[in-house]
Amino acid sequence: MTDLHPFIAGLPKAELHVHHVGSASPRIVAELAARHPDSRVPTDPEALVDYFTFTDFAHFIEVYLSVVDLIRTPEDVRLLTFEVARDMARQNIRYAELTITPFSSTRRGIDEKAFMAAIEDARLAAETELGVILRWCFDIPGEAGLEAAEETARLAVDLRPEGLVSFGLGGPEIGVPRPQFKPYFDRAIAAGLHSVPHAGETTGPETVWDALTALRAERIGHGTSSTRDPRLLAHLAEHRIALEVCPTSNIATRAVARLDEHPLKEMVDAGVLVTINSDDPPMFGTDLNNEYAVAARLLGLDERGLAELAANAVEASFLDPAGKARIAAEIESYTTEWLRR
């Protein structure tokens, strides 16, 4: 069988579901933990491997929030953001929509304008120095309730940074109904932002329907349980509403029991537009290149099939048409040249 890893490593890619703090490499997490010694997060990168082993989704959220607590100054924000882009550049990620939870930082005392300046400075530097185009999704941490929703909507609409393209909803789904966030999504959509909530990761397809009807979702974060409802799959396929699928994440958080049970193939067979993503890569011991390799195994793909997956992410992105055309052409050119070897 052909080893696809070399092809994947060089394949130009876009990533649409990847979290800001959750992308911090062990090196960066350890550096931040050393800056803030009152934290319980290990300062040894090797110890972080055990620290990032999760028993269930609730444990993952607990660990994730302990890393969030390491981001305490604008300098921390800028360091994290640029270093995430550096890791993306190493994987030939050309474009990424990075999910940022500003409420987690502003409630910890980081000045909101300084926060915006830090991420924007990192974004511009990433594009100039690394060739990585970054855009932002500001998401509501659902577990923090309507106070967080109000603050996130205010920051997104009133202090909108240039790179902001979408509005999301993350955190636990159980006990956090999607419809309660409708007013905040309405406000963000009215301001020109796209709707990209998480739904159907640890709950059933009804949560995806809620995201579509109440929150007017244009893409769905995860949507893992969508395959339990054939009518929902048909709706997603007909309206080209993409699912942001993160296979390794789903196993790590126990949203899916085993990789061979992952519903990715059912989604694709139903004609749903699927994108492959890494979610919180260092926390799950993965990266986007590995997720493409996982998808290739689950779907039985060759190089051309992987290129089509990469093109899906470009199509489903909120990049401008010229930018989409440029990356799509890169994917096609790279694949054609590779197959000529």
C-alpha positions in Angstrom: 0.0 0.0 0.0 1.2 3.5 -0.9 2.6 5.5 2.0 0.6 8.7 1.7 2.4 10.6 4.5 4.9 12.3 2.2 2.1 13.5 -0.2 0.1 14.8 2.8 3.1 16.6 4.2 3.5 18.7 1.1 -0.2 19.2 0.3 -1.4 22.8 0.6 -4.2 22.8 3.1 -6.8 25.0 4.9 -8.1 24.3 8.4 -11.5 25.5 9.6 -11.9 23.9 13.1 -8.9 24.5 15.3 -8.8 26.2 18.7 -6.4 29.0 19.7 -5.4 27.9 23.2 -5.9 24.2 22.2 -3.2 24.6 19.6 -0.5 25.5 22.0 2.3 23.0 21.6 3.9 21.3 24.7 6.9 23.6 24.3 4.6 26.7 24.4 2.4 25.4 27.2 5.5 24.6 29.3 6.9 28.0 28.6 3.6 29.7 29.7 3.4 27.4 32.8 6.9 28.4 33.8 5.9 32.1 33.5 2.9 31.4 35.8 4.2 29.0 38.5 1.0 29.2 40.5 -0.7 27.0 37.8 -1.0 23.2 38.2 -0.1 22.7 34.5 3.3 20.8 34.2 6.3 22.8 33.1 7.9 19.7 31.6 6.8 19.1 27.9 7.1 15.3 28.5 4.8 15.4 31.5 2.2 17.2 29.4 1.6 14.0 27.5 0.1 12.3 30.6 -1.6 15.6 31.5 -3.3 15.6 28.1 -4.8 12.1 28.5 -8.5 12.5 29.0 -11.0 10.2 30.7 -14.0 11.9 29.1 -15.3 15.1 27.6 -15.8 16.8 31.1 -12.2 16.0 32.0 -11.0 17.4 28.7 -12.8 20.7 29.4 -11.2 20.8 32.9 -7.7 20.4 31.5 -8.4 22.8 28.6 -9.5 25.5 31.0 -6.4 25.1 33.1 -4.3 25.9 30.0 -6.6 28.8 29.2 -5.6 30.2 32.6 -2.0 30.4 31.4 -2.9 33.2 29.0 -2.8 36.2 31.2 -1.1 39.1 29.4 -1.2 40.5 25.8 2.3 39.2 25.4 1.1 35.7 26.2 -1.6 36.1 23.6 0.8 37.3 20.9 3.3 34.6 21.6 0.7 31.8 21.5 -0.9 33.1 18.3 2.3 33.5 16.3 3.7 30.1 17.5 0.4 28.4 16.5 0.9 29.9 13.0 4.5 28.7 12.9 3.3 25.1 13.6 0.7 25.5 10.8 3.4 26.7 8.4 5.4 23.5 9.0 2.4 21.5 7.8 1.8 23.5 4.7 -1.4 25.0 6.1 -2.0 28.0 3.9 -5.1 29.3 5.5 -6.8 28.7 8.9 -9.8 30.0 10.7 -8.7 29.9 14.3 -11.4 29.7 17.0 -10.6 32.2 19.8 -12.5 32.6 23.0 -11.9 36.2 24.0 -14.2 36.0 27.1 -11.7 33.6 28.7 -9.0 36.3 28.4 -10.9 39.5 29.1 -12.5 38.0 32.3 -9.0 37.2 33.5 -8.1 40.9 33.3 -6.5 41.2 29.8 -7.5 44.6 28.4 -9.9 43.9 25.5 -8.2 46.4 23.1 -4.8 45.0 24.0 -6.1 41.5 23.3 -7.4 42.5 19.9 -4.1 44.3 19.1 -2.1 41.2 20.1 -4.0 38.7 17.9 -3.9 41.2 14.9 -0.2 41.8 15.3 0.4 38.1 15.3 -1.9 37.6 12.3 -0.1 40.2 10.2 3.3 38.8 11.1 2.2 35.2 10.3 1.1 36.2 6.8 4.2 38.3 6.2 6.8 36.0 7.8 5.3 32.5 7.5 2.9 32.7 4.5 0.0 31.6 6.7 -3.3 33.5 6.3 -5.2 33.6 9.6 -8.8 34.6 10.2 -10.7 34.5 13.5 -13.9 32.9 14.8 -14.9 34.3 18.2 -16.8 31.7 20.1 -19.0 31.7 23.2 -17.8 29.3 25.9 -21.2 27.7 26.4 -20.5 26.5 30.0 -20.1 30.2 31.0 -23.7 31.0 30.1 -25.4 34.1 28.8 -23.0 36.5 30.4 -20.3 35.1 28.2 -22.6 35.2 25.2 -23.3 38.9 25.8 -19.6 39.7 26.3 -18.5 37.7 23.2 -21.1 39.4 21.0 -20.1 42.8 22.2 -16.4 42.2 21.6 -17.1 40.7 18.2 -19.5 43.5 17.0 -18.2 46.6 18.8 -14.4 45.9 18.7 -14.4 43.7 15.6 -10.8 43.1 14.6 -10.0 43.0 10.9 -9.4 39.3 10.8 -12.7 38.3 12.4 -15.0 36.4 10.0 -17.3 34.2 12.1 -19.1 33.7 15.4 -19.2 30.3 17.2 -20.3 28.4 20.3 -18.0 25.8 22.0 -17.7 24.0 25.3 -20.0 21.3 26.6 -23.2 20.6 24.8 -25.0 18.5 27.5 -27.0 20.9 29.6 -26.2 23.9 27.3 -29.1 24.2 24.8 -28.3 25.9 21.5 -31.5 28.0 21.2 -30.7 30.2 24.2 -27.9 31.8 22.2 -30.1 32.9 19.3 -30.1 36.7 20.2 -26.3 36.8 20.2 -26.0 34.9 16.9 -28.6 37.2 15.4 -26.5 40.2 16.5 -23.3 38.8 15.0 -25.0 37.7 11.8 -26.5 41.2 11.4 -22.9 42.6 11.7 -21.8 40.4 8.8 -20.3 37.5 10.7 -20.8 33.9 9.7 -22.4 31.4 12.1 -20.3 28.3 12.9 -21.5 26.7 16.2 -20.4 23.3 17.6 -23.2 20.9 17.6 -23.9 17.1 17.7 -20.5 16.2 19.2 -21.6 14.7 22.5 -25.3 15.1 22.0 -27.7 13.8 19.3 -28.8 15.2 15.9 -31.4 17.4 17.5 -28.6 19.7 18.6 -27.5 20.0 15.0 -31.1 20.9 14.0 -31.1 23.5 16.8 -27.9 25.0 15.5 -29.4 25.2 12.0 -32.7 26.6 12.9 -32.0 28.8 15.9 -28.4 29.9 15.2 -28.6 29.8 11.4 -25.4 27.7 11.2 -23.5 27.9 7.9 -21.1 25.2 9.0 -21.3 22.7 11.9 -18.5 22.1 14.3 -18.2 18.3 14.6 -21.8 17.2 13.8 -20.7 13.7 14.7 -24.2 12.4 15.5 -25.7 13.7 12.3 -25.5 10.2 10.8 -28.3 9.1 13.2 -30.8 11.2 11.3 -31.0 10.5 7.5 -33.2 13.6 7.0 -30.6 15.8 8.6 -27.8 14.3 6.4 -29.9 15.0 3.3 -30.5 18.5 4.5 -26.8 19.1 5.1 -25.9 17.6 1.7 -28.6 19.6 -0.2 -27.6 22.9 1.3 -23.8 22.3 1.2 -23.6 22.9 4.9 -20.1 21.6 5.8 -19.3 19.4 8.8 -16.0 20.3 10.4 -14.9 16.7 11.3 -12.1 16.1 13.8 -11.6 12.3 14.0 -8.8 12.0 16.6 -10.5 14.6 18.8 -13.7 12.5 18.8 -11.8 9.5 20.1 -9.8 11.4 22.7 -13.0 13.0 24.2 -14.9 9.7 24.0 -17.5 11.2 21.6 -16.8 8.2 19.4 -15.7 4.9 21.1 -13.2 3.6 18.5 -11.8 5.0 15.2 -13.3 2.2 13.2 -16.7 3.3 14.4 -16.2 6.9 13.3 -19.1 8.1 11.1 -17.0 10.0 8.6 -17.6 7.5 5.8 -21.4 7.7 6.3 -21.2 11.5 6.1 -19.3 11.3 2.8 -21.5 8.6 1.4 -24.5 10.8 2.1 -23.0 13.5 -0.1 -22.3 15.9 2.9 -19.5 18.4 2.4 -16.9 17.3 4.9 -13.7 19.1 6.0 -10.9 17.5 8.0 -9.6 19.3 11.1 -7.4 18.8 14.2 -9.5 20.7 16.9 -6.9 20.9 19.8 -4.0 19.1 18.1 -1.2 19.0 20.8 -3.8 18.1 23.5 -4.9 15.1 21.3 -1.4 14.1 20.2 -2.2 14.9 16.6 -1.9 17.6 13.8 -3.7 18.3 10.6 -1.3 16.1 8.6 -2.1 13.1 10.8 -5.9 13.8 10.5 -5.6 13.6 6.7 -3.8 10.3 7.1 -6.6 9.1 9.4 -9.2 10.2 6.9 -7.4 8.4 4.1 -7.6 5.2 6.1 -11.3 5.6 7.0 -12.3 6.6 3.5 -9.9 4.5 1.4 -8.5 7.5 -0.3 -5.5 7.9 -2.7 -3.7 11.2 -3.5 -6.4 12.5 -5.7 -9.0 11.8 -3.0 -6.9 13.6 -0.4 -6.6 16.6 -2.7 -10.4 16.7 -3.0 -10.7 16.7 0.8 -8.2 19.7 0.9 -10.3 21.4 -1.7 -13.4 20.9 0.4 -11.9 23.0 3.2 -11.1 25.8 0.8 -14.6 25.7 -0.6 -16.2 25.8 2.9 -13.9 28.5 4.2 -14.8 32.2 4.5 -11.7 33.3 2.6 -12.3 35.8 -0.2 -12.9 34.4 -3.8 -9.5 35.3 -5.0 -7.8 33.7 -2.0 -9.9 30.5 -2.5 -9.0 30.3 -6.2 -5.3 30.8 -5.4 -5.1 27.9 -2.8 -7.4 25.7 -4.9 -4.9 26.2 -7.8 -2.0 25.4 -5.5 -3.7 22.1 -4.4 -4.4 21.1 -8.0 -0.9 22.0 -9.3 0.8 20.2 -6.4 -1.3 17.1 -6.9 -0.8 17.0 -10.7 2.9 17.4 -10.3 3.1 14.7 -7.6 1.2 12.2 -9.8 3.5 12.8 -12.7 6.5 11.4 -10.7 
